[in-house]
Amino acid sequence: MKITSKMLTISPYISVAWKEISSLHTKMDDFGQPLALVITLRNLTQVEVPHLDTLALDEIFHAFSRHTEQDKPEESKPPENPLQFSLPLKQISPGIPIHAATAHNPQQANFPILPPEVLEKVTQIAKIFGLEDSSLLPKAEPHCNCVHCQIIRSLHGDAPEPTLTEEPISLEDLSFRSWDIKQSADKLYTVTNPLDANEHYTVFLGDPLGCTCGHKNCEHIRAVLST
């Protein structure tokens, strides 16, 4: 692979001037690993380059972004903002390379919401890669917070998906109440099914021990004894 300020050469797949490239994106596998780099030329031809590692992909995206910025007319370039360009183009945030934004990754469905300044920066980079018209973009996957879906929502102007949090479950939440028990007289208890008020029994804890269900050692007697 050879990258210069004018050309991108990846033998034997392609050798082309940067100005002839319209956009770049990567195909990802189910585990979020890059399968191939897809290069779309201005004549709408697409070229797939497989077996590129993460470092090579980052270098290519960085070079394309740098060329696109340099190729803009001076009057069209936005004024520099030190905060806006404080992050390196080859990374969204530490450990997240820019090509992660180009494909939906279900493995990152619970990825934390990106800070607004980072999301704005990556959205600008995505537009450089030919994503200016948000009406042509697919919708983000529901309830997915992978980097790709967060950027798609930003391009569409949609609100971010809230991060799902797990609520702790107490022992009381896990307990199951089989019967409602109410004392009606001395040693006399009414046992009622909490799901069916028509199912109820009377338990006597005197002598002889008994229940109106007619069975000895029934669950109704055990329920009263356990309270």
TIVO-455901 format. One record per residue (C-alpha): residue in one letter; chain; x, y, z. Coordinates in nm, 2 decimals. Layout:
# TIVO-455901
rest  kette  px  py  pz
A  A  X  Y  Z
...
This chain:
# TIVO-455901
rest  kette  px  py  pz
M  A  0.00  0.00  0.00
K  A  0.13  0.35  -0.09
I  A  -0.03  0.68  0.02
T  A  0.08  1.02  -0.10
S  A  -0.08  1.36  -0.10
K  A  -0.22  1.29  -0.45
M  A  -0.27  0.92  -0.48
L  A  -0.39  0.61  -0.31
T  A  -0.24  0.28  -0.43
I  A  -0.33  -0.06  -0.29
S  A  -0.20  -0.33  -0.53
P  A  -0.35  -0.51  -0.70
Y  A  -0.69  -0.36  -0.63
I  A  -0.67  0.01  -0.71
S  A  -0.45  0.30  -0.79
V  A  -0.64  0.63  -0.80
A  A  -0.61  1.00  -0.73
W  A  -0.78  1.12  -0.41
K  A  -0.98  1.37  -0.61
E  A  -1.15  1.08  -0.80
I  A  -1.27  0.93  -0.47
S  A  -1.62  1.02  -0.36
S  A  -1.65  0.83  -0.03
L  A  -1.50  0.55  0.18
H  A  -1.67  0.31  0.42
T  A  -1.59  -0.03  0.56
K  A  -1.79  -0.36  0.57
M  A  -1.79  -0.51  0.92
D  A  -1.85  -0.87  1.03
D  A  -2.08  -0.97  1.32
F  A  -1.81  -0.92  1.57
G  A  -1.74  -0.56  1.46
Q  A  -1.42  -0.64  1.28
P  A  -1.35  -0.49  0.93
L  A  -1.40  -0.72  0.64
A  A  -1.32  -0.49  0.35
L  A  -1.27  -0.12  0.26
V  A  -1.53  0.00  0.00
I  A  -1.40  0.28  -0.22
T  A  -1.67  0.47  -0.41
L  A  -1.54  0.67  -0.71
R  A  -1.70  0.98  -0.85
N  A  -1.82  0.78  -1.15
L  A  -2.01  0.56  -0.90
T  A  -1.78  0.26  -0.94
Q  A  -1.72  0.07  -0.62
V  A  -1.39  -0.11  -0.54
E  A  -1.36  -0.35  -0.24
V  A  -1.03  -0.40  -0.08
P  A  -1.02  -0.69  0.17
H  A  -0.78  -0.79  0.45
L  A  -0.68  -0.44  0.56
D  A  -0.59  -0.41  0.93
T  A  -0.71  -0.14  1.16
L  A  -0.40  0.07  1.13
A  A  -0.41  0.07  0.75
L  A  -0.78  0.17  0.75
D  A  -0.72  0.46  0.99
E  A  -0.43  0.58  0.78
I  A  -0.64  0.57  0.46
F  A  -0.94  0.75  0.62
H  A  -0.71  1.01  0.78
A  A  -0.54  1.08  0.44
F  A  -0.87  1.10  0.26
S  A  -1.01  1.34  0.52
R  A  -0.69  1.56  0.50
H  A  -0.71  1.57  0.12
T  A  -1.08  1.67  0.13
E  A  -1.01  1.95  0.38
Q  A  -0.72  2.08  0.17
D  A  -0.93  2.06  -0.15
K  A  -1.20  2.29  -0.02
P  A  -1.20  2.65  -0.15
E  A  -1.07  2.89  0.12
E  A  -1.41  3.08  0.14
S  A  -1.60  2.75  0.21
K  A  -1.38  2.64  0.50
P  A  -1.53  2.71  0.85
P  A  -1.33  2.93  1.09
E  A  -1.09  2.72  1.30
N  A  -1.21  2.64  1.65
P  A  -0.94  2.50  1.89
L  A  -1.21  2.30  2.06
Q  A  -1.35  2.16  1.74
F  A  -1.02  2.02  1.61
S  A  -0.87  1.91  1.94
L  A  -0.93  1.54  1.86
P  A  -0.73  1.34  1.61
L  A  -0.92  1.26  1.29
K  A  -0.82  0.89  1.30
Q  A  -1.01  0.83  1.63
I  A  -1.35  0.91  1.76
S  A  -1.25  0.86  2.12
P  A  -0.96  0.66  2.27
G  A  -0.98  0.31  2.13
I  A  -1.26  0.38  1.88
P  A  -1.12  0.42  1.52
I  A  -1.30  0.64  1.27
H  A  -1.40  0.35  1.05
A  A  -1.62  0.22  1.34
A  A  -1.87  0.49  1.24
T  A  -1.93  0.35  0.90
A  A  -2.12  0.03  0.99
H  A  -2.38  -0.08  1.24
N  A  -2.24  -0.30  1.51
P  A  -2.49  -0.48  1.73
Q  A  -2.20  -0.58  1.96
Q  A  -2.18  -0.22  2.07
A  A  -2.56  -0.18  2.12
N  A  -2.50  -0.06  2.48
F  A  -2.21  0.17  2.40
P  A  -2.22  0.49  2.62
I  A  -2.36  0.80  2.46
L  A  -2.09  1.00  2.30
P  A  -2.02  1.35  2.44
P  A  -2.19  1.62  2.23
E  A  -1.86  1.78  2.12
V  A  -1.72  1.44  2.01
L  A  -2.05  1.35  1.83
E  A  -2.04  1.69  1.65
K  A  -1.69  1.63  1.54
V  A  -1.75  1.29  1.40
T  A  -2.07  1.41  1.23
Q  A  -1.86  1.67  1.05
I  A  -1.62  1.40  0.94
A  A  -1.90  1.17  0.82
K  A  -2.03  1.46  0.60
I  A  -1.68  1.49  0.46
F  A  -1.72  1.12  0.35
G  A  -2.02  1.20  0.14
L  A  -2.30  1.19  0.39
E  A  -2.43  1.54  0.35
D  A  -2.79  1.44  0.25
S  A  -2.94  1.28  0.56
S  A  -3.26  1.18  0.36
L  A  -3.05  0.92  0.18
L  A  -2.92  0.76  0.49
P  A  -3.09  0.46  0.66
K  A  -3.25  0.50  1.00
A  A  -3.06  0.41  1.31
E  A  -3.15  0.07  1.46
P  A  -3.40  0.11  1.75
H  A  -3.25  0.08  2.09
C  A  -2.89  0.06  1.96
N  A  -2.62  0.29  2.08
C  A  -2.33  0.17  1.86
V  A  -2.11  0.45  1.73
H  A  -2.27  0.41  1.38
C  A  -2.63  0.45  1.50
Q  A  -2.54  0.74  1.73
I  A  -2.39  0.93  1.43
I  A  -2.68  0.84  1.21
R  A  -2.92  0.99  1.47
S  A  -2.70  1.30  1.48
L  A  -2.71  1.34  1.10
H  A  -3.09  1.30  1.11
G  A  -3.12  1.54  1.40
D  A  -3.28  1.27  1.62
A  A  -3.24  1.26  2.00
P  A  -2.99  1.00  2.13
E  A  -3.13  0.67  2.27
P  A  -3.12  0.67  2.65
T  A  -2.87  0.43  2.80
L  A  -3.05  0.14  2.96
T  A  -2.96  0.09  3.33
E  A  -3.01  -0.22  3.53
E  A  -3.22  -0.17  3.84
P  A  -3.11  -0.39  4.14
I  A  -3.36  -0.65  4.25
S  A  -3.41  -0.69  4.62
L  A  -3.50  -1.01  4.80
E  A  -3.85  -0.88  4.85
D  A  -3.89  -0.85  4.47
L  A  -3.80  -1.21  4.43
S  A  -4.03  -1.34  4.70
F  A  -4.35  -1.50  4.60
R  A  -4.66  -1.47  4.82
S  A  -4.87  -1.79  4.78
W  A  -5.16  -1.70  5.02
D  A  -5.31  -1.40  5.21
I  A  -5.36  -1.49  5.57
K  A  -5.59  -1.31  5.82
Q  A  -5.67  -1.41  6.17
S  A  -6.05  -1.41  6.22
A  A  -6.06  -1.54  6.58
D  A  -5.85  -1.72  6.84
K  A  -5.66  -1.99  6.66
L  A  -5.88  -1.94  6.36
Y  A  -5.74  -1.81  6.03
T  A  -5.87  -1.73  5.68
V  A  -5.64  -1.82  5.40
T  A  -5.72  -1.66  5.06
N  A  -5.56  -1.70  4.72
P  A  -5.43  -1.35  4.63
L  A  -5.50  -1.41  4.26
D  A  -5.86  -1.54  4.32
A  A  -6.06  -1.40  4.61
N  A  -6.32  -1.67  4.56
E  A  -6.07  -1.94  4.67
H  A  -6.04  -1.92  5.05
Y  A  -6.01  -2.17  5.33
T  A  -6.04  -2.16  5.71
V  A  -5.76  -2.31  5.92
F  A  -5.79  -2.39  6.29
L  A  -5.47  -2.43  6.49
G  A  -5.64  -2.58  6.79
D  A  -5.71  -2.94  6.88
P  A  -5.78  -3.10  6.64
L  A  -5.57  -2.92  6.38
G  A  -5.76  -2.88  6.06
C  A  -5.85  -2.70  5.74
T  A  -6.18  -2.67  5.55
C  A  -6.01  -2.81  5.24
G  A  -6.04  -3.15  5.41
H  A  -5.67  -3.25  5.39
K  A  -5.43  -3.30  5.67
N  A  -5.09  -3.12  5.65
C  A  -5.22  -2.91  5.36
E  A  -5.04  -2.61  5.22
H  A  -5.29  -2.38  5.38
I  A  -5.20  -2.50  5.73
R  A  -4.83  -2.48  5.65
A  A  -4.88  -2.12  5.52
V  A  -5.05  -2.02  5.85
L  A  -4.78  -2.19  6.06
S  A  -4.50  -2.02  5.86
T  A  -4.64  -1.67  5.94
